[in-house]
């Protein structure tokens, strides 16, 4: 990245770099360097594990922490019950993991720890990551669909009441819309997270450059940008939750297709 | 965009570490912990439901008991009233009987008294007759100097007395 001195490069935050000289780690010829991205995945995992473990006191009258964890599981349980029905309960572990993992990753990426010199990294802004998650979800849908319904699963692409002459046209359209699902899942999360972070960085460069350029620029550009940043930051926290929710919700809707056809 | 610029060098590490961390989350947190958390919730829900059911049952039992008590109470009251009525009737019958017996005793006493009186009267009357016959004999002897037999005096007296 050929960044000028003192200039903020909005894309630098997505830069992946190996940590602790792990550049050469390999398995079967594939590089598995422990990067800053992997570090934040590990942090997410540790915090999520601590969060849920804190809710395992199994008390009859729950404390605050237990209540939080139970509302999280109850939220996912309700969502699956509403979208899939009774059969949806067995997907709670997966959807819960997915939702909480993405949510924690999104929120941790927004932590303002840049002030103390650390660099938060939002690994959900990389389509390699969101792509793998989307492929896992899509694979579950395919496996469940063919396992439960066999080739009858293809009737998913012919909605009820389709007139016979329309089937050759409807079938490819439905098939394509089905096959596009993993891409839309992956791209939606990746784009939403990246766009928010880029926007914040661009605004912060306005604040820094505007303030450095002189007092009148500071008043005209720096301060309004700073105020806008505060608003956008709040919005980003909302987006972090919404995107995690959308990912989990769409996955459960797709699982519903596989469980119940339609 | 580093996501695209770096993809060839980083994709394998990204995928590998994602699978490791997300796998850990899924198997340890999702499969291991979440079911137990949900179990706790289900247990609590069951506990609440069963407690509510027990309370409901206890209330129904209390209602039932109260109903039974009321029924028993009503029965007892009816019994007591029947007892009182019977005692009253018994007492009335007894006093009536006693009264009747007393009446009868009085009646017999009255009847004997009457016969006694009647006897006494007839006795008195015969005495009066004999006295009158004697008196008539004496009177006739004194006045007319005629001696009258007792029998004729008696019949004369009788005649006069029935006339009177």
Interface residues (C-beta under 8 A of the other chain):
Chain A: X11 X12 X14 X15 X16 X18 X25 X27 X30 X31 X32 X33 X34 X35 X37 X38 X41 X42 X44 X45 X48 X49 X52 X53 X55 X56 X58 X59 X60 X62 X66 X69 X70 X73 X74 X77 X92 X93 X94 X96 X97 X100 X101 X123 X125 X126 X127 X128 X129 X132 X133 X136 X190 X194
Chain B: X1 X2 X3 X6 X7 X9 X10 X11 X12 X13 X14 X15 X16 X17 X18 X19 X20 X21 X22 X24 X25 X26 X28 X29 X30 X31 X33 X34 X35 X36 X37 X38 X39 X40 X41 X43 X44 X47
